[in-house]
Amino acid sequence: MRCYLKRFVVASVSFIFMLIFIILSARNEVDTVPEEYKRWAGEITIQELHSSRNAMNFRELLNASAPMNVSYQYLAGFPSSKKKYLTVGLSSVKRKRGSYLTETLKSIFEQSTNDDLKEMVVVVHLADFDMGWNSKTAEEISRKFAHHIISGHLIIIHAPQEYYPPLAGLKRNYNDPEDRVKFRSKQNVDYAFLFSFSANLSNYYLMIEDDVRCAKSFFSAIKKVVTSREGSYWVTLEFSKLGFIGKLYHSSELSRLAQFLLLFYQEMPCDWLLVHFRVLLTQKDVIRFKPSLFQHVGLYSSFRGTANKLKDDDFEEDSFDIPDNPPATVHTDIPIFENYQPSKAYSNSEEYFWGKSPASRNYFTIVFAKPVRVSRIRILTGSEERQSDYLHHGVLEIGSNPASARNAKDCSNYVQVGKFESGQFNKKNIERLVDFDAQCVKIVVTENQTEWVIIKSISIWTKQNAVS
């Protein structure tokens, strides 16, 4: 008991520092908060966020919170007794202009196969306080998607207003007008109740908004990504770069996430809070996949009905092909510039590797956590801003037998599968060239170059018949 209390106190202190930092960073009244206090809070918070011990304590603190006790109203459908693979969750309120909810649901179901739907459930939280609108909307959805409700593919719920925290007299962070603060604060609670309801429905949870279009077979693409990342740690996987669209979570984290949103519901918008949540659970970098699987189609915001024509330019509806990028370590002997680490080229994030003047025989090696059957590799070097910083001369090799190498950073046997052309490498059907399961992929520089080199992205596709 004494040790538990000690851990609880440490967690509480860490949590208070984090709270101070969030609140201070949210303030726009610069004159009221001394700069040294901001720096002090920020430095301590960053130290705490990157401490694995305190990440564990933060989990314990959230686990100590009482579970939500909300009596949801079922407007259509009921949860299945069988746990699914994926829950697709969205929250919707009455809009002043435009309505996209039924078109969003239509896109979800049309872009999913019957086999997909057997492993998936869609949960809609009609979160408006106007029960007349909720009932009318639920009836409309029930008429259009009766088959999916009967089949257990669609559930419509409502969390009663009595369970909401105060939504008047809230803090005016960012000098937002009172109605905007109320809107985004309520939206945080809407999502928190949706998360809490969905926590035990499936293994994974996908958040979208009520005005999106889905790519074909998005379910299969997501499942492929999750399978490829088995054994690696992640909190959030992103399949769109916009707002709260296409964000994937482990369902086991939903209760924590719900408590987190409720705790800070009046501090900032939900997508900002999600960044803090991800970092607190020690996923520092964004893990985002391209092309995006979801596109924002709404023309007007659900707040005030103002114009909102934001689009995801990485979205591809018909021809998506998300790489697997199996778990791996990345190593190079090219001199690294500042913090442009080798792993960033393989991370599916917006960042990249940047190295100084590579020499002949320099290498850039990816060592897989377990053998994989590689089918395609695409590597992009250089950038629009620095067009000369591409790999001028290089080849790509696939290797095996890392155990017989001198260390775990290389393989001992390699087969060359192609050359770089104008800094690019893109080859399909690699399994026809290499008759073994790959354990390394290596870029080898073949000539000295005075220009630096940017490796912008490395994308690797695999087949599922590798020997474990």
C-alpha positions in Angstrom: 0.0 0.0 0.0 2.8 2.4 0.9 4.5 1.8 -2.5 1.2 2.3 -4.3 0.7 5.6 -2.5 4.2 6.7 -3.4 3.6 5.9 -7.1 0.3 7.6 -7.0 1.9 10.8 -5.5 4.6 10.7 -8.2 2.0 10.3 -10.9 -0.1 13.1 -9.5 2.8 15.5 -9.4 3.8 14.6 -12.9 0.2 15.0 -14.0 0.0 18.4 -12.3 3.1 19.6 -14.2 1.5 18.3 -17.5 -1.7 20.2 -16.6 0.2 23.4 -15.8 2.0 23.1 -19.2 -1.2 22.5 -21.1 -3.0 25.4 -19.4 -0.1 27.8 -19.8 0.4 26.9 -23.4 -3.3 27.5 -23.9 -3.2 31.0 -22.6 -3.1 33.9 -25.0 -2.7 36.6 -22.3 1.0 36.8 -22.5 1.4 39.5 -20.0 -0.2 37.5 -17.2 2.1 34.5 -17.4 5.9 35.2 -17.1 8.0 33.6 -19.8 10.3 31.9 -17.3 7.3 30.1 -15.8 6.2 28.9 -19.3 9.7 27.6 -20.0 10.0 26.0 -16.6 6.6 24.2 -16.9 7.4 23.1 -20.5 10.9 21.7 -19.7 9.6 19.8 -16.7 6.7 18.4 -18.7 8.9 17.3 -21.6 11.1 15.5 -19.2 8.1 13.8 -17.6 6.5 12.9 -21.0 9.7 11.1 -22.1 10.0 9.1 -18.9 8.8 5.5 -19.3 8.3 5.3 -15.5 6.0 8.3 -15.5 4.1 7.0 -18.6 3.4 3.9 -16.5 2.3 6.1 -13.6 0.1 8.1 -15.8 -1.6 4.9 -16.9 -2.1 3.9 -13.3 -3.6 7.4 -12.5 -6.1 7.0 -15.3 -6.9 3.5 -14.3 -7.7 4.7 -10.8 -10.4 6.9 -12.2 -14.0 5.7 -11.8 -15.5 4.2 -15.0 -18.1 6.3 -16.7 -21.6 5.5 -15.6 -23.8 6.7 -18.5 -27.2 5.3 -19.4 -27.1 5.6 -23.2 -30.3 5.7 -25.2 -30.4 3.2 -28.0 -32.0 4.9 -31.0 -31.4 2.0 -33.4 -29.6 -1.3 -33.1 -27.8 -3.0 -30.3 -24.3 -4.3 -29.7 -23.5 -7.8 -30.8 -22.4 -10.4 -28.2 -19.5 -11.2 -30.5 -16.5 -8.9 -30.3 -15.6 -7.4 -33.7 -12.2 -6.5 -35.3 -13.0 -2.8 -35.9 -15.4 -0.2 -34.6 -16.0 2.9 -36.8 -17.2 5.7 -34.6 -18.6 9.1 -35.5 -20.5 11.8 -33.6 -23.0 14.1 -35.3 -25.0 17.2 -34.3 -27.6 19.3 -36.1 -25.9 21.6 -38.6 -27.0 25.1 -39.6 -26.1 24.4 -43.3 -25.7 21.1 -45.1 -26.1 17.5 -43.8 -23.6 14.8 -44.8 -24.3 12.0 -42.2 -26.3 9.6 -44.4 -23.8 10.1 -47.3 -21.0 9.3 -45.0 -22.7 6.1 -43.8 -23.5 5.2 -47.4 -19.8 5.5 -48.3 -18.7 3.3 -45.3 -21.0 0.5 -46.3 -20.5 0.8 -50.1 -16.7 0.7 -49.8 -16.8 -2.4 -47.6 -17.2 -6.0 -48.7 -19.6 -8.4 -47.0 -16.6 -10.1 -45.3 -15.4 -6.7 -44.1 -18.8 -6.0 -42.5 -18.8 -9.2 -40.6 -15.8 -7.9 -38.7 -16.9 -4.3 -38.3 -19.5 -2.3 -36.5 -20.4 1.4 -37.1 -21.4 3.5 -34.0 -23.1 6.8 -34.5 -23.5 9.1 -31.6 -26.3 11.6 -32.3 -25.1 14.1 -29.8 -27.5 17.1 -30.2 -29.5 18.2 -27.2 -32.5 18.6 -29.6 -34.2 15.2 -29.1 -36.6 15.9 -31.9 -33.7 16.2 -34.4 -32.1 13.0 -32.9 -35.3 11.0 -33.3 -35.9 12.3 -36.8 -32.4 11.6 -37.9 -32.4 8.1 -36.4 -35.6 7.3 -38.2 -34.2 8.5 -41.5 -31.0 6.4 -41.0 -33.1 3.4 -40.0 -35.1 3.6 -43.2 -32.1 3.9 -45.4 -29.9 1.3 -43.6 -32.4 -1.1 -42.1 -30.4 -4.1 -43.4 -27.2 -3.0 -41.6 -29.1 -2.3 -38.4 -30.7 -5.8 -38.4 -27.4 -7.4 -39.3 -25.7 -5.7 -36.3 -23.4 -3.5 -38.5 -24.9 -0.2 -37.3 -25.8 1.2 -33.9 -27.2 4.6 -33.1 -26.9 6.0 -29.6 -27.4 9.2 -27.6 -25.9 10.3 -24.3 -28.5 12.3 -22.3 -27.7 15.9 -21.5 -27.9 15.2 -17.8 -24.5 13.4 -17.9 -22.7 16.4 -19.4 -20.4 18.6 -17.3 -21.1 22.4 -17.2 -21.0 24.0 -20.7 -21.5 27.7 -19.6 -19.0 30.0 -18.1 -16.0 28.1 -19.4 -12.4 29.4 -19.7 -11.9 31.5 -22.8 -8.6 30.0 -24.0 -7.1 31.4 -27.2 -9.5 34.4 -26.9 -12.1 32.2 -28.5 -15.7 33.6 -28.3 -17.9 32.0 -25.8 -20.0 30.1 -28.3 -16.9 28.5 -29.9 -15.6 27.5 -26.5 -18.9 25.9 -25.6 -19.0 24.1 -29.0 -15.6 22.6 -28.9 -15.9 21.7 -25.2 -19.2 19.9 -25.8 -17.6 18.2 -28.8 -14.8 16.8 -26.5 -17.5 15.3 -24.2 -19.5 14.0 -27.2 -16.4 12.0 -28.3 -15.6 10.9 -24.7 -19.0 9.3 -24.4 -18.6 7.7 -27.8 -15.2 6.3 -26.8 -16.6 4.9 -23.5 -19.5 3.2 -25.2 -17.2 1.6 -27.9 -14.5 0.4 -25.5 -15.6 -3.3 -25.5 -17.1 -3.7 -29.0 -13.9 -4.6 -30.9 -10.2 -4.9 -30.9 -9.6 -1.6 -32.7 -11.4 1.7 -33.0 -11.4 4.1 -36.0 -12.6 7.7 -35.6 -14.0 9.6 -38.5 -16.2 12.7 -38.8 -19.7 12.8 -40.1 -18.8 14.4 -43.5 -16.2 12.1 -45.1 -15.9 9.8 -48.1 -14.0 6.5 -47.8 -11.6 4.8 -50.1 -12.4 1.5 -51.5 -11.6 -1.5 -49.2 -10.4 0.9 -46.5 -11.1 -1.9 -43.9 -8.7 -4.3 -45.7 -6.0 -1.6 -46.0 -6.2 -0.8 -42.3 -6.1 -4.5 -41.3 -3.1 -4.9 -43.5 -1.3 -2.0 -41.8 -2.1 -3.3 -38.3 -0.9 -6.8 -39.2 2.4 -5.4 -40.6 3.0 -3.6 -37.3 2.6 -6.6 -35.0 5.2 -6.5 -32.3 5.8 -2.7 -32.6 4.3 -0.2 -30.1 1.8 2.4 -31.2 -0.9 4.5 -29.7 -2.4 6.2 -32.8 -2.2 5.3 -36.5 -3.3 8.0 -38.9 -5.0 7.4 -42.2 -5.8 11.0 -43.0 -3.9 14.2 -42.2 -7.0 16.2 -41.4 -8.4 16.9 -37.9 -10.1 13.9 -36.3 -10.5 11.9 -39.4 -9.0 8.4 -39.9 -7.4 8.0 -36.5 -7.0 4.4 -35.3 -6.7 3.3 -31.6 -6.5 0.1 -29.7 -9.9 -0.3 -28.1 -8.2 -1.1 -24.8 -7.1 2.6 -24.7 -10.6 4.1 -25.2 -11.5 4.3 -21.6 -8.3 6.2 -20.8 -8.9 8.4 -23.8 -12.4 9.1 -22.7 -11.3 10.1 -19.2 -8.6 12.3 -20.7 -11.0 14.2 -22.9 -13.4 14.7 -20.0 -10.6 15.9 -17.7 -9.5 18.6 -20.2 -12.7 19.1 -22.1 -12.7 23.0 -21.8 -9.0 23.5 -22.4 -8.6 23.0 -26.2 -10.0 21.3 -29.3 -10.1 17.5 -29.3 -7.5 17.0 -32.1 -5.0 19.0 -30.0 -5.8 17.0 -26.9 -5.2 13.8 -28.9 -1.6 14.9 -29.6 -1.0 15.3 -25.9 -2.5 11.9 -25.2 -0.3 10.2 -27.8 2.8 11.8 -26.4 1.9 11.0 -22.8 1.7 7.3 -23.8 5.2 7.7 -25.3 4.5 7.7 -29.0 6.5 10.7 -29.9 6.2 10.7 -33.7 3.2 10.8 -35.9 2.6 7.5 -37.7 0.6 8.4 -40.8 0.0 6.3 -44.0 -0.3 7.5 -47.5 -2.4 7.6 -49.6 -5.1 8.8 -47.2 -8.1 6.5 -46.9 -10.6 9.3 -46.0 -11.6 12.6 -47.6 -13.4 15.5 -46.0 -16.4 16.4 -48.2 -18.3 18.9 -46.0 -18.6 22.4 -47.4 -19.9 24.0 -44.2 -18.7 23.6 -40.6 -20.9 22.1 -37.9 -20.1 25.2 -35.9 -22.0 28.3 -37.1 -22.4 26.8 -40.6 -19.3 28.7 -41.9 -17.6 27.7 -45.1 -15.1 24.8 -44.7 -13.7 23.4 -47.9 -10.6 21.7 -46.4 -9.4 18.8 -48.4 -6.8 16.0 -48.0 -4.6 16.1 -51.1 -3.2 12.7 -50.2 -6.6 11.0 -50.6 -7.0 8.4 -53.3 -10.4 6.8 -53.6 -9.8 4.2 -56.3 -6.1 3.3 -56.3 -4.8 3.1 -52.8 -1.8 0.9 -52.1 -0.6 1.4 -48.6 2.9 -0.1 -47.9 3.4 -2.5 -45.1 6.8 -1.3 -43.8 7.2 -4.2 -41.4 8.8 -3.5 -37.9 12.6 -2.9 -38.4 15.7 -1.1 -37.2 17.5 1.3 -39.6 21.2 1.9 -39.7 23.6 4.0 -41.8 27.2 5.1 -41.9 26.3 8.3 -43.9 27.1 11.3 -41.7 23.8 12.4 -40.2 22.8 16.1 -40.3 21.4 17.3 -36.9 18.3 15.4 -36.0 17.4 14.0 -39.4 17.7 10.4 -38.2 17.7 7.3 -40.5 14.5 6.0 -38.9 12.5 9.0 -40.2 12.8 7.8 -43.8 11.0 4.6 -42.9 8.6 6.0 -40.3 5.6 6.9 -42.6 5.8 10.4 -41.0 6.3 13.7 -42.8 10.0 13.8 -41.7 13.0 12.4 -43.6 16.6 11.4 -43.4 19.2 14.0 -44.3 22.9 13.0 -44.6 26.1 14.8 -45.5 27.9 14.0 -48.8 27.8 10.2 -49.1 30.8 8.4 -50.3 31.1 5.2 -52.4 30.2 2.1 -50.4 28.3 4.0 -47.8 25.2 2.1 -46.8 21.6 2.7 -45.5 20.3 -0.6 -44.1 16.9 -1.7 -42.9 17.0 -4.8 -40.7 13.6 -6.5 -40.2 12.4 -7.8 -36.9 11.5 -11.1 -38.6 11.9 -12.4 -42.1 9.4 -11.1 -44.7 8.6 -11.9 -48.3 9.2 -8.6 -50.1 7.0 -7.9 -53.2 7.7 -4.3 -53.9 10.0 -1.5 -52.8 9.7 2.3 -53.6 12.3 4.8 -52.4 12.2 8.5 -53.0 15.2 10.7 -52.5 15.6 14.5 -52.7 13.0 17.1 -52.2 11.4 20.1 -54.0 13.2 22.5 -51.7 16.6 20.8 -52.2 16.5 19.2 -55.6 20.2 18.4 -55.8 20.2 16.5 -52.5 19.2 13.2 -54.1 21.1 9.9 -54.4 23.0 10.3 -57.6 24.4 6.8 -57.9 23.3 3.8 -55.9 21.9 0.2 -56.0 19.4 -1.7 -53.8 20.2 -5.1 -52.3 18.1 -7.6 -50.4 19.9 -9.7 -47.8 19.5 -12.7 -45.4 21.3 -14.4 -42.5 21.7 -11.5 -40.0 22.8 -13.9 -37.3 26.0 -14.8 -39.1 26.9 -11.1 -39.6 29.2 -9.4 -37.2 26.4 -7.5 -35.5 22.6 -7.2 -35.7 22.9 -4.2 -38.0 23.5 -6.1 -41.2 23.1 -9.3 -43.2 25.8 -11.5 -44.6 24.3 -12.5 -47.9 22.9 -10.0 -50.4 21.4 -10.0 -53.9 21.2 -6.8 -56.0 17.7 -6.1 -57.3 18.2 -2.8 -59.2 19.7 0.6 -59.5 18.5 4.1 -58.6 17.4 6.2 -61.5 17.4 10.0 -61.0 17.3 9.4 -57.2 14.3 7.1 -57.4 13.8 3.3 -57.0 10.5 1.6 -57.7 10.3 -2.1 -58.5 7.4 -4.6 -58.3 7.4 -8.4 -58.3 10.6 -8.6 -56.3 9.6 -12.0 -55.0 10.3 -13.3 -58.5 13.9 -12.1 -58.3 14.7 -13.2 -54.7 13.9 -16.8 -53.7 14.3 -16.2 -50.0 12.6 -14.3 -47.2 14.3 -11.0 -46.7 15.8 -9.9 -43.5 17.6 -6.8 -44.7 17.1 -4.2 -47.4 20.3 -2.1 -48.1 20.9 1.0 -50.2 24.5 1.1 -51.3 26.1 4.3 -52.6 28.2 3.5 -55.7 30.0 6.8 -56.3 31.1 9.7 -54.2 28.9 12.8 -54.4 29.6 16.3 -53.0 25.9 17.1 -52.6 24.1 15.9 -49.4 21.4 13.3 -49.6 17.8 13.3 -48.5 16.0 10.0 -48.3 12.4 11.2 -48.2 10.5 7.9 -47.9 11.1 4.2 -48.0 8.0 2.1 -48.8 8.0 -1.7 -48.6 5.2 -4.1 -49.6 5.2 -7.7 -48.5 3.3 -10.9 -49.1 2.0 -12.9 -46.2 3.8 -16.2 -46.9 7.1 -15.5 -45.2 8.6 -18.2 -42.9 8.5 -17.1 -39.2 
